[in-house]
Structure formats: structure tokens, C-alpha cells
Amino acid sequence: MKDASRLPYWPRAMSEDMAAAYAGGISVTTLRREVAEGRAPRPHHISGRRVVWFIEELDAWLDQIKGGNANKPSEVKQTPNSWAAAAAAATGKSRGQRRSPLR
């Protein structure tokens, strides 16, 4: 999203690029990294391939950063999502497993 500052309001459920813009104008890549490292709230699948971030969870994450707790895991309730499952399936790993260095 190029110019999110012109929005009259922020919707309750945001697309990935809008969520990144809402979170201080960070890049989508940074948002994805923060989600992968467990610091940012995970997206929710609301129908089919539609993935959204809820404004309340983004607000809680930003408040946590403002409070100086940026390195602590998010207190927002995380729900399982298909991104983590797809990443695990693509790499042949399940959560918490590491690939052998001998491969």
C-alpha cells in the first residue's frame, strides 16, 4: 500500500500490505519476518485464501513495542494458521525440528 496515510479510517481486518503500513509503515518483508519469529500477531484465514490481520492484535503488538517489550513474545492469543503448516510441509519439518547438517 503506497499511501495509507490518506485512508479515512483503518478497517478492522487488514490485508498484508495494509497491516504493514498500519504498523508504522514497515515493509511486508519485515512484517513477515516478525510473524515468523513470533513477535508480531499471526494472520487469520477468514475464507478461502483471504488472509487478514485484525487491528486489535496489531494495536496490542504496537503497544507492547512502545512499552519496551519488543523482544518478548506477543501476549496476543496466537491461533494455528496454514502459513506455518505450509512452511513446515515445504521444508519437510514440523515445528521445532531442525534439518540435519549432514544432508
Phi and psi restraints in degrees (range 20) as a CNS / XPLOR table:
assign (resid 1 and name C) (resid 2 and name N)
       (resid 2 and name CA) (resid 2 and name C) 1.0 -75.2 20.0 2
assign (resid 2 and name N) (resid 2 and name CA)
       (resid 2 and name C) (resid 3 and name N) 1.0 -48.0 20.0 2
assign (resid 2 and name C) (resid 3 and name N)
       (resid 3 and name CA) (resid 3 and name C) 1.0 -131.4 20.0 2
assign (resid 3 and name N) (resid 3 and name CA)
       (resid 3 and name C) (resid 4 and name N) 1.0 71.8 20.0 2
assign (resid 3 and name C) (resid 4 and name N)
       (resid 4 and name CA) (resid 4 and name C) 1.0 -70.8 20.0 2
assign (resid 4 and name N) (resid 4 and name CA)
       (resid 4 and name C) (resid 5 and name N) 1.0 -18.6 20.0 2
assign (resid 4 and name C) (resid 5 and name N)
       (resid 5 and name CA) (resid 5 and name C) 1.0 -64.6 20.0 2
assign (resid 5 and name N) (resid 5 and name CA)
       (resid 5 and name C) (resid 6 and name N) 1.0 -17.1 20.0 2
assign (resid 5 and name C) (resid 6 and name N)
       (resid 6 and name CA) (resid 6 and name C) 1.0 -88.8 20.0 2
assign (resid 6 and name N) (resid 6 and name CA)
       (resid 6 and name C) (resid 7 and name N) 1.0 -0.8 20.0 2
assign (resid 6 and name C) (resid 7 and name N)
       (resid 7 and name CA) (resid 7 and name C) 1.0 -67.3 20.0 2
assign (resid 7 and name N) (resid 7 and name CA)
       (resid 7 and name C) (resid 8 and name N) 1.0 137.1 20.0 2
assign (resid 7 and name C) (resid 8 and name N)
       (resid 8 and name CA) (resid 8 and name C) 1.0 -72.4 20.0 2
assign (resid 8 and name N) (resid 8 and name CA)
       (resid 8 and name C) (resid 9 and name N) 1.0 -23.9 20.0 2
assign (resid 8 and name C) (resid 9 and name N)
       (resid 9 and name CA) (resid 9 and name C) 1.0 -158.4 20.0 2
assign (resid 9 and name N) (resid 9 and name CA)
       (resid 9 and name C) (resid 10 and name N) 1.0 164.5 20.0 2
assign (resid 9 and name C) (resid 10 and name N)
       (resid 10 and name CA) (resid 10 and name C) 1.0 -103.7 20.0 2
assign (resid 10 and name N) (resid 10 and name CA)
       (resid 10 and name C) (resid 11 and name N) 1.0 127.6 20.0 2
assign (resid 10 and name C) (resid 11 and name N)
       (resid 11 and name CA) (resid 11 and name C) 1.0 -68.3 20.0 2
assign (resid 11 and name N) (resid 11 and name CA)
       (resid 11 and name C) (resid 12 and name N) 1.0 158.5 20.0 2
assign (resid 11 and name C) (resid 12 and name N)
       (resid 12 and name CA) (resid 12 and name C) 1.0 -66.6 20.0 2
assign (resid 12 and name N) (resid 12 and name CA)
       (resid 12 and name C) (resid 13 and name N) 1.0 -37.8 20.0 2
assign (resid 12 and name C) (resid 13 and name N)
       (resid 13 and name CA) (resid 13 and name C) 1.0 -114.7 20.0 2
assign (resid 13 and name N) (resid 13 and name CA)
       (resid 13 and name C) (resid 14 and name N) 1.0 125.3 20.0 2
assign (resid 13 and name C) (resid 14 and name N)
       (resid 14 and name CA) (resid 14 and name C) 1.0 -119.6 20.0 2
assign (resid 14 and name N) (resid 14 and name CA)
       (resid 14 and name C) (resid 15 and name N) 1.0 147.4 20.0 2
assign (resid 14 and name C) (resid 15 and name N)
       (resid 15 and name CA) (resid 15 and name C) 1.0 -70.7 20.0 2
assign (resid 15 and name N) (resid 15 and name CA)
       (resid 15 and name C) (resid 16 and name N) 1.0 171.9 20.0 2
assign (resid 15 and name C) (resid 16 and name N)
       (resid 16 and name CA) (resid 16 and name C) 1.0 -60.2 20.0 2
assign (resid 16 and name N) (resid 16 and name CA)
       (resid 16 and name C) (resid 17 and name N) 1.0 -46.9 20.0 2
assign (resid 16 and name C) (resid 17 and name N)
       (resid 17 and name CA) (resid 17 and name C) 1.0 -68.4 20.0 2
assign (resid 17 and name N) (resid 17 and name CA)
       (resid 17 and name C) (resid 18 and name N) 1.0 -34.4 20.0 2
assign (resid 17 and name C) (resid 18 and name N)
       (resid 18 and name CA) (resid 18 and name C) 1.0 -70.6 20.0 2
assign (resid 18 and name N) (resid 18 and name CA)
       (resid 18 and name C) (resid 19 and name N) 1.0 -38.9 20.0 2
assign (resid 18 and name C) (resid 19 and name N)
       (resid 19 and name CA) (resid 19 and name C) 1.0 -63.1 20.0 2
assign (resid 19 and name N) (resid 19 and name CA)
       (resid 19 and name C) (resid 20 and name N) 1.0 -39.5 20.0 2
assign (resid 19 and name C) (resid 20 and name N)
       (resid 20 and name CA) (resid 20 and name C) 1.0 -65.2 20.0 2
assign (resid 20 and name N) (resid 20 and name CA)
       (resid 20 and name C) (resid 21 and name N) 1.0 -41.6 20.0 2
assign (resid 20 and name C) (resid 21 and name N)
       (resid 21 and name CA) (resid 21 and name C) 1.0 -65.2 20.0 2
assign (resid 21 and name N) (resid 21 and name CA)
       (resid 21 and name C) (resid 22 and name N) 1.0 -40.8 20.0 2
assign (resid 21 and name C) (resid 22 and name N)
       (resid 22 and name CA) (resid 22 and name C) 1.0 -64.3 20.0 2
assign (resid 22 and name N) (resid 22 and name CA)
       (resid 22 and name C) (resid 23 and name N) 1.0 -33.8 20.0 2
assign (resid 22 and name C) (resid 23 and name N)
       (resid 23 and name CA) (resid 23 and name C) 1.0 -83.2 20.0 2
assign (resid 23 and name N) (resid 23 and name CA)
       (resid 23 and name C) (resid 24 and name N) 1.0 42.4 20.0 2
assign (resid 23 and name C) (resid 24 and name N)
       (resid 24 and name CA) (resid 24 and name C) 1.0 88.3 20.0 2
assign (resid 24 and name N) (resid 24 and name CA)
       (resid 24 and name C) (resid 25 and name N) 1.0 14.9 20.0 2
assign (resid 24 and name C) (resid 25 and name N)
       (resid 25 and name CA) (resid 25 and name C) 1.0 77.1 20.0 2
assign (resid 25 and name N) (resid 25 and name CA)
       (resid 25 and name C) (resid 26 and name N) 1.0 26.3 20.0 2
assign (resid 25 and name C) (resid 26 and name N)
       (resid 26 and name CA) (resid 26 and name C) 1.0 -72.7 20.0 2
assign (resid 26 and name N) (resid 26 and name CA)
       (resid 26 and name C) (resid 27 and name N) 1.0 163.0 20.0 2
assign (resid 26 and name C) (resid 27 and name N)
       (resid 27 and name CA) (resid 27 and name C) 1.0 -77.2 20.0 2
assign (resid 27 and name N) (resid 27 and name CA)
       (resid 27 and name C) (resid 28 and name N) 1.0 160.5 20.0 2
assign (resid 27 and name C) (resid 28 and name N)
       (resid 28 and name CA) (resid 28 and name C) 1.0 -62.0 20.0 2
assign (resid 28 and name N) (resid 28 and name CA)
       (resid 28 and name C) (resid 29 and name N) 1.0 -37.1 20.0 2
assign (resid 28 and name C) (resid 29 and name N)
       (resid 29 and name CA) (resid 29 and name C) 1.0 -61.3 20.0 2
assign (resid 29 and name N) (resid 29 and name CA)
       (resid 29 and name C) (resid 30 and name N) 1.0 -42.5 20.0 2
assign (resid 29 and name C) (resid 30 and name N)
       (resid 30 and name CA) (resid 30 and name C) 1.0 -65.4 20.0 2
assign (resid 30 and name N) (resid 30 and name CA)
       (resid 30 and name C) (resid 31 and name N) 1.0 -42.0 20.0 2
assign (resid 30 and name C) (resid 31 and name N)
       (resid 31 and name CA) (resid 31 and name C) 1.0 -60.1 20.0 2
assign (resid 31 and name N) (resid 31 and name CA)
       (resid 31 and name C) (resid 32 and name N) 1.0 -45.8 20.0 2
assign (resid 31 and name C) (resid 32 and name N)
       (resid 32 and name CA) (resid 32 and name C) 1.0 -60.6 20.0 2
assign (resid 32 and name N) (resid 32 and name CA)
       (resid 32 and name C) (resid 33 and name N) 1.0 -41.5 20.0 2
assign (resid 32 and name C) (resid 33 and name N)
       (resid 33 and name CA) (resid 33 and name C) 1.0 -64.7 20.0 2
assign (resid 33 and name N) (resid 33 and name CA)
       (resid 33 and name C) (resid 34 and name N) 1.0 -43.2 20.0 2
assign (resid 33 and name C) (resid 34 and name N)
       (resid 34 and name CA) (resid 34 and name C) 1.0 -62.6 20.0 2
assign (resid 34 and name N) (resid 34 and name CA)
       (resid 34 and name C) (resid 35 and name N) 1.0 -38.8 20.0 2
assign (resid 34 and name C) (resid 35 and name N)
       (resid 35 and name CA) (resid 35 and name C) 1.0 -66.0 20.0 2
assign (resid 35 and name N) (resid 35 and name CA)
       (resid 35 and name C) (resid 36 and name N) 1.0 -46.4 20.0 2
assign (resid 35 and name C) (resid 36 and name N)
       (resid 36 and name CA) (resid 36 and name C) 1.0 -62.1 20.0 2
assign (resid 36 and name N) (resid 36 and name CA)
       (resid 36 and name C) (resid 37 and name N) 1.0 -33.7 20.0 2
assign (resid 36 and name C) (resid 37 and name N)
       (resid 37 and name CA) (resid 37 and name C) 1.0 -88.0 20.0 2
assign (resid 37 and name N) (resid 37 and name CA)
       (resid 37 and name C) (resid 38 and name N) 1.0 1.7 20.0 2
assign (resid 37 and name C) (resid 38 and name N)
       (resid 38 and name CA) (resid 38 and name C) 1.0 80.8 20.0 2
assign (resid 38 and name N) (resid 38 and name CA)
       (resid 38 and name C) (resid 39 and name N) 1.0 14.0 20.0 2
assign (resid 38 and name C) (resid 39 and name N)
       (resid 39 and name CA) (resid 39 and name C) 1.0 -93.2 20.0 2
assign (resid 39 and name N) (resid 39 and name CA)
       (resid 39 and name C) (resid 40 and name N) 1.0 -32.6 20.0 2
assign (resid 39 and name C) (resid 40 and name N)
       (resid 40 and name CA) (resid 40 and name C) 1.0 -102.2 20.0 2
assign (resid 40 and name N) (resid 40 and name CA)
       (resid 40 and name C) (resid 41 and name N) 1.0 156.1 20.0 2
assign (resid 40 and name C) (resid 41 and name N)
       (resid 41 and name CA) (resid 41 and name C) 1.0 -64.9 20.0 2
assign (resid 41 and name N) (resid 41 and name CA)
       (resid 41 and name C) (resid 42 and name N) 1.0 147.1 20.0 2
assign (resid 41 and name C) (resid 42 and name N)
       (resid 42 and name CA) (resid 42 and name C) 1.0 -79.7 20.0 2
assign (resid 42 and name N) (resid 42 and name CA)
       (resid 42 and name C) (resid 43 and name N) 1.0 152.9 20.0 2
assign (resid 42 and name C) (resid 43 and name N)
       (resid 43 and name CA) (resid 43 and name C) 1.0 -74.7 20.0 2
assign (resid 43 and name N) (resid 43 and name CA)
       (resid 43 and name C) (resid 44 and name N) 1.0 164.1 20.0 2
assign (resid 43 and name C) (resid 44 and name N)
       (resid 44 and name CA) (resid 44 and name C) 1.0 -118.6 20.0 2
assign (resid 44 and name N) (resid 44 and name CA)
       (resid 44 and name C) (resid 45 and name N) 1.0 138.0 20.0 2
assign (resid 44 and name C) (resid 45 and name N)
       (resid 45 and name CA) (resid 45 and name C) 1.0 -90.8 20.0 2
assign (resid 45 and name N) (resid 45 and name CA)
       (resid 45 and name C) (resid 46 and name N) 1.0 115.2 20.0 2
assign (resid 45 and name C) (resid 46 and name N)
       (resid 46 and name CA) (resid 46 and name C) 1.0 -98.9 20.0 2
assign (resid 46 and name N) (resid 46 and name CA)
       (resid 46 and name C) (resid 47 and name N) 1.0 -25.4 20.0 2
assign (resid 46 and name C) (resid 47 and name N)
       (resid 47 and name CA) (resid 47 and name C) 1.0 -170.9 20.0 2
assign (resid 47 and name N) (resid 47 and name CA)
       (resid 47 and name C) (resid 48 and name N) 1.0 135.4 20.0 2
assign (resid 47 and name C) (resid 48 and name N)
       (resid 48 and name CA) (resid 48 and name C) 1.0 52.1 20.0 2
assign (resid 48 and name N) (resid 48 and name CA)
       (resid 48 and name C) (resid 49 and name N) 1.0 -120.6 20.0 2
assign (resid 48 and name C) (resid 49 and name N)
       (resid 49 and name CA) (resid 49 and name C) 1.0 -99.9 20.0 2
assign (resid 49 and name N) (resid 49 and name CA)
       (resid 49 and name C) (resid 50 and name N) 1.0 9.3 20.0 2
assign (resid 49 and name C) (resid 50 and name N)
       (resid 50 and name CA) (resid 50 and name C) 1.0 -76.3 20.0 2
assign (resid 50 and name N) (resid 50 and name CA)
       (resid 50 and name C) (resid 51 and name N) 1.0 119.2 20.0 2
assign (resid 50 and name C) (resid 51 and name N)
       (resid 51 and name CA) (resid 51 and name C) 1.0 -118.1 20.0 2
assign (resid 51 and name N) (resid 51 and name CA)
       (resid 51 and name C) (resid 52 and name N) 1.0 132.5 20.0 2
assign (resid 51 and name C) (resid 52 and name N)
       (resid 52 and name CA) (resid 52 and name C) 1.0 -137.5 20.0 2
assign (resid 52 and name N) (resid 52 and name CA)
       (resid 52 and name C) (resid 53 and name N) 1.0 158.2 20.0 2
assign (resid 52 and name C) (resid 53 and name N)
       (resid 53 and name CA) (resid 53 and name C) 1.0 -111.4 20.0 2
assign (resid 53 and name N) (resid 53 and name CA)
       (resid 53 and name C) (resid 54 and name N) 1.0 138.8 20.0 2
assign (resid 53 and name C) (resid 54 and name N)
       (resid 54 and name CA) (resid 54 and name C) 1.0 -90.9 20.0 2
assign (resid 54 and name N) (resid 54 and name CA)
       (resid 54 and name C) (resid 55 and name N) 1.0 138.5 20.0 2
assign (resid 54 and name C) (resid 55 and name N)
       (resid 55 and name CA) (resid 55 and name C) 1.0 -59.7 20.0 2
assign (resid 55 and name N) (resid 55 and name CA)
       (resid 55 and name C) (resid 56 and name N) 1.0 -35.1 20.0 2
assign (resid 55 and name C) (resid 56 and name N)
       (resid 56 and name CA) (resid 56 and name C) 1.0 -63.1 20.0 2
assign (resid 56 and name N) (resid 56 and name CA)
       (resid 56 and name C) (resid 57 and name N) 1.0 -40.7 20.0 2
assign (resid 56 and name C) (resid 57 and name N)
       (resid 57 and name CA) (resid 57 and name C) 1.0 -70.1 20.0 2
assign (resid 57 and name N) (resid 57 and name CA)
       (resid 57 and name C) (resid 58 and name N) 1.0 -37.6 20.0 2
assign (resid 57 and name C) (resid 58 and name N)
       (resid 58 and name CA) (resid 58 and name C) 1.0 -65.6 20.0 2
assign (resid 58 and name N) (resid 58 and name CA)
       (resid 58 and name C) (resid 59 and name N) 1.0 -40.7 20.0 2
assign (resid 58 and name C) (resid 59 and name N)
       (resid 59 and name CA) (resid 59 and name C) 1.0 -61.4 20.0 2
assign (resid 59 and name N) (resid 59 and name CA)
       (resid 59 and name C) (resid 60 and name N) 1.0 -43.4 20.0 2
assign (resid 59 and name C) (resid 60 and name N)
       (resid 60 and name CA) (resid 60 and name C) 1.0 -63.1 20.0 2
assign (resid 60 and name N) (resid 60 and name CA)
       (resid 60 and name C) (resid 61 and name N) 1.0 -39.9 20.0 2
assign (resid 60 and name C) (resid 61 and name N)
       (resid 61 and name CA) (resid 61 and name C) 1.0 -64.7 20.0 2
assign (resid 61 and name N) (resid 61 and name CA)
       (resid 61 and name C) (resid 62 and name N) 1.0 -45.4 20.0 2
assign (resid 61 and name C) (resid 62 and name N)
       (resid 62 and name CA) (resid 62 and name C) 1.0 -66.3 20.0 2
assign (resid 62 and name N) (resid 62 and name CA)
       (resid 62 and name C) (resid 63 and name N) 1.0 -37.3 20.0 2
assign (resid 62 and name C) (resid 63 and name N)
       (resid 63 and name CA) (resid 63 and name C) 1.0 -63.9 20.0 2
assign (resid 63 and name N) (resid 63 and name CA)
       (resid 63 and name C) (resid 64 and name N) 1.0 -36.9 20.0 2
assign (resid 63 and name C) (resid 64 and name N)
       (resid 64 and name CA) (resid 64 and name C) 1.0 -65.5 20.0 2
assign (resid 64 and name N) (resid 64 and name CA)
       (resid 64 and name C) (resid 65 and name N) 1.0 -41.5 20.0 2
assign (resid 64 and name C) (resid 65 and name N)
       (resid 65 and name CA) (resid 65 and name C) 1.0 -64.7 20.0 2
assign (resid 65 and name N) (resid 65 and name CA)
       (resid 65 and name C) (resid 66 and name N) 1.0 -43.0 20.0 2
assign (resid 65 and name C) (resid 66 and name N)
       (resid 66 and name CA) (resid 66 and name C) 1.0 -60.6 20.0 2
assign (resid 66 and name N) (resid 66 and name CA)
       (resid 66 and name C) (resid 67 and name N) 1.0 -35.1 20.0 2
assign (resid 66 and name C) (resid 67 and name N)
       (resid 67 and name CA) (resid 67 and name C) 1.0 -76.5 20.0 2
assign (resid 67 and name N) (resid 67 and name CA)
       (resid 67 and name C) (resid 68 and name N) 1.0 -2.0 20.0 2
assign (resid 67 and name C) (resid 68 and name N)
       (resid 68 and name CA) (resid 68 and name C) 1.0 87.9 20.0 2
assign (resid 68 and name N) (resid 68 and name CA)
       (resid 68 and name C) (resid 69 and name N) 1.0 14.0 20.0 2
assign (resid 68 and name C) (resid 69 and name N)
       (resid 69 and name CA) (resid 69 and name C) 1.0 -106.7 20.0 2
assign (resid 69 and name N) (resid 69 and name CA)
       (resid 69 and name C) (resid 70 and name N) 1.0 36.5 20.0 2
assign (resid 69 and name C) (resid 70 and name N)
       (resid 70 and name CA) (resid 70 and name C) 1.0 -64.3 20.0 2
assign (resid 70 and name N) (resid 70 and name CA)
       (resid 70 and name C) (resid 71 and name N) 1.0 -25.4 20.0 2
assign (resid 70 and name C) (resid 71 and name N)
       (resid 71 and name CA) (resid 71 and name C) 1.0 -92.0 20.0 2
assign (resid 71 and name N) (resid 71 and name CA)
       (resid 71 and name C) (resid 72 and name N) 1.0 -6.0 20.0 2
assign (resid 71 and name C) (resid 72 and name N)
       (resid 72 and name CA) (resid 72 and name C) 1.0 -86.5 20.0 2
assign (resid 72 and name N) (resid 72 and name CA)
       (resid 72 and name C) (resid 73 and name N) 1.0 150.6 20.0 2
assign (resid 72 and name C) (resid 73 and name N)
       (resid 73 and name CA) (resid 73 and name C) 1.0 -62.0 20.0 2
assign (resid 73 and name N) (resid 73 and name CA)
       (resid 73 and name C) (resid 74 and name N) 1.0 151.5 20.0 2
assign (resid 73 and name C) (resid 74 and name N)
       (resid 74 and name CA) (resid 74 and name C) 1.0 -65.2 20.0 2
assign (resid 74 and name N) (resid 74 and name CA)
       (resid 74 and name C) (resid 75 and name N) 1.0 140.3 20.0 2
assign (resid 74 and name C) (resid 75 and name N)
       (resid 75 and name CA) (resid 75 and name C) 1.0 -84.9 20.0 2
assign (resid 75 and name N) (resid 75 and name CA)
       (resid 75 and name C) (resid 76 and name N) 1.0 -8.6 20.0 2
assign (resid 75 and name C) (resid 76 and name N)
       (resid 76 and name CA) (resid 76 and name C) 1.0 -68.3 20.0 2
assign (resid 76 and name N) (resid 76 and name CA)
       (resid 76 and name C) (resid 77 and name N) 1.0 136.6 20.0 2
assign (resid 76 and name C) (resid 77 and name N)
       (resid 77 and name CA) (resid 77 and name C) 1.0 -62.0 20.0 2
assign (resid 77 and name N) (resid 77 and name CA)
       (resid 77 and name C) (resid 78 and name N) 1.0 120.9 20.0 2
assign (resid 77 and name C) (resid 78 and name N)
       (resid 78 and name CA) (resid 78 and name C) 1.0 -95.3 20.0 2
assign (resid 78 and name N) (resid 78 and name CA)
       (resid 78 and name C) (resid 79 and name N) 1.0 133.9 20.0 2
assign (resid 78 and name C) (resid 79 and name N)
       (resid 79 and name CA) (resid 79 and name C) 1.0 -108.8 20.0 2
assign (resid 79 and name N) (resid 79 and name CA)
       (resid 79 and name C) (resid 80 and name N) 1.0 147.7 20.0 2
assign (resid 79 and name C) (resid 80 and name N)
       (resid 80 and name CA) (resid 80 and name C) 1.0 -59.9 20.0 2
assign (resid 80 and name N) (resid 80 and name CA)
       (resid 80 and name C) (resid 81 and name N) 1.0 143.6 20.0 2
assign (resid 80 and name C) (resid 81 and name N)
       (resid 81 and name CA) (resid 81 and name C) 1.0 -135.8 20.0 2
assign (resid 81 and name N) (resid 81 and name CA)
       (resid 81 and name C) (resid 82 and name N) 1.0 166.8 20.0 2
assign (resid 81 and name C) (resid 82 and name N)
       (resid 82 and name CA) (resid 82 and name C) 1.0 -77.9 20.0 2
assign (resid 82 and name N) (resid 82 and name CA)
       (resid 82 and name C) (resid 83 and name N) 1.0 -14.1 20.0 2
assign (resid 82 and name C) (resid 83 and name N)
       (resid 83 and name CA) (resid 83 and name C) 1.0 -63.1 20.0 2
assign (resid 83 and name N) (resid 83 and name CA)
       (resid 83 and name C) (resid 84 and name N) 1.0 -47.9 20.0 2
assign (resid 83 and name C) (resid 84 and name N)
       (resid 84 and name CA) (resid 84 and name C) 1.0 -64.0 20.0 2
assign (resid 84 and name N) (resid 84 and name CA)
       (resid 84 and name C) (resid 85 and name N) 1.0 -41.2 20.0 2
assign (resid 84 and name C) (resid 85 and name N)
       (resid 85 and name CA) (resid 85 and name C) 1.0 -65.7 20.0 2
assign (resid 85 and name N) (resid 85 and name CA)
       (resid 85 and name C) (resid 86 and name N) 1.0 -40.5 20.0 2
assign (resid 85 and name C) (resid 86 and name N)
       (resid 86 and name CA) (resid 86 and name C) 1.0 -66.7 20.0 2
assign (resid 86 and name N) (resid 86 and name CA)
       (resid 86 and name C) (resid 87 and name N) 1.0 -40.3 20.0 2
assign (resid 86 and name C) (resid 87 and name N)
       (resid 87 and name CA) (resid 87 and name C) 1.0 -65.0 20.0 2
assign (resid 87 and name N) (resid 87 and name CA)
       (resid 87 and name C) (resid 88 and name N) 1.0 -41.0 20.0 2
assign (resid 87 and name C) (resid 88 and name N)
       (resid 88 and name CA) (resid 88 and name C) 1.0 -65.7 20.0 2
assign (resid 88 and name N) (resid 88 and name CA)
       (resid 88 and name C) (resid 89 and name N) 1.0 -41.0 20.0 2
assign (resid 88 and name C) (resid 89 and name N)
       (resid 89 and name CA) (resid 89 and name C) 1.0 -67.2 20.0 2
assign (resid 89 and name N) (resid 89 and name CA)
       (resid 89 and name C) (resid 90 and name N) 1.0 -37.8 20.0 2
assign (resid 89 and name C) (resid 90 and name N)
       (resid 90 and name CA) (resid 90 and name C) 1.0 -68.1 20.0 2
assign (resid 90 and name N) (resid 90 and name CA)
       (resid 90 and name C) (resid 91 and name N) 1.0 -33.0 20.0 2
assign (resid 90 and name C) (resid 91 and name N)
       (resid 91 and name CA) (resid 91 and name C) 1.0 -96.7 20.0 2
assign (resid 91 and name N) (resid 91 and name CA)
       (resid 91 and name C) (resid 92 and name N) 1.0 -4.6 20.0 2
assign (resid 91 and name C) (resid 92 and name N)
       (resid 92 and name CA) (resid 92 and name C) 1.0 75.1 20.0 2
assign (resid 92 and name N) (resid 92 and name CA)
       (resid 92 and name C) (resid 93 and name N) 1.0 18.3 20.0 2
assign (resid 92 and name C) (resid 93 and name N)
       (resid 93 and name CA) (resid 93 and name C) 1.0 -117.0 20.0 2
assign (resid 93 and name N) (resid 93 and name CA)
       (resid 93 and name C) (resid 94 and name N) 1.0 151.7 20.0 2
assign (resid 93 and name C) (resid 94 and name N)
       (resid 94 and name CA) (resid 94 and name C) 1.0 -105.0 20.0 2
assign (resid 94 and name N) (resid 94 and name CA)
       (resid 94 and name C) (resid 95 and name N) 1.0 168.6 20.0 2
assign (resid 94 and name C) (resid 95 and name N)
       (resid 95 and name CA) (resid 95 and name C) 1.0 -54.4 20.0 2
assign (resid 95 and name N) (resid 95 and name CA)
       (resid 95 and name C) (resid 96 and name N) 1.0 129.2 20.0 2
assign (resid 95 and name C) (resid 96 and name N)
       (resid 96 and name CA) (resid 96 and name C) 1.0 90.1 20.0 2
assign (resid 96 and name N) (resid 96 and name CA)
       (resid 96 and name C) (resid 97 and name N) 1.0 -6.3 20.0 2
assign (resid 96 and name C) (resid 97 and name N)
       (resid 97 and name CA) (resid 97 and name C) 1.0 -95.1 20.0 2
assign (resid 97 and name N) (resid 97 and name CA)
       (resid 97 and name C) (resid 98 and name N) 1.0 148.2 20.0 2
assign (resid 97 and name C) (resid 98 and name N)
       (resid 98 and name CA) (resid 98 and name C) 1.0 -119.3 20.0 2
assign (resid 98 and name N) (resid 98 and name CA)
       (resid 98 and name C) (resid 99 and name N) 1.0 147.2 20.0 2
assign (resid 98 and name C) (resid 99 and name N)
       (resid 99 and name CA) (resid 99 and name C) 1.0 -74.2 20.0 2
assign (resid 99 and name N) (resid 99 and name CA)
       (resid 99 and name C) (resid 100 and name N) 1.0 140.4 20.0 2
assign (resid 99 and name C) (resid 100 and name N)
       (resid 100 and name CA) (resid 100 and name C) 1.0 -64.5 20.0 2
assign (resid 100 and name N) (resid 100 and name CA)
       (resid 100 and name C) (resid 101 and name N) 1.0 137.5 20.0 2
assign (resid 100 and name C) (resid 101 and name N)
       (resid 101 and name CA) (resid 101 and name C) 1.0 -70.8 20.0 2
assign (resid 101 and name N) (resid 101 and name CA)
       (resid 101 and name C) (resid 102 and name N) 1.0 -9.2 20.0 2
assign (resid 101 and name C) (resid 102 and name N)
       (resid 102 and name CA) (resid 102 and name C) 1.0 -82.4 20.0 2
assign (resid 102 and name N) (resid 102 and name CA)
       (resid 102 and name C) (resid 103 and name N) 1.0 -9.3 20.0 2
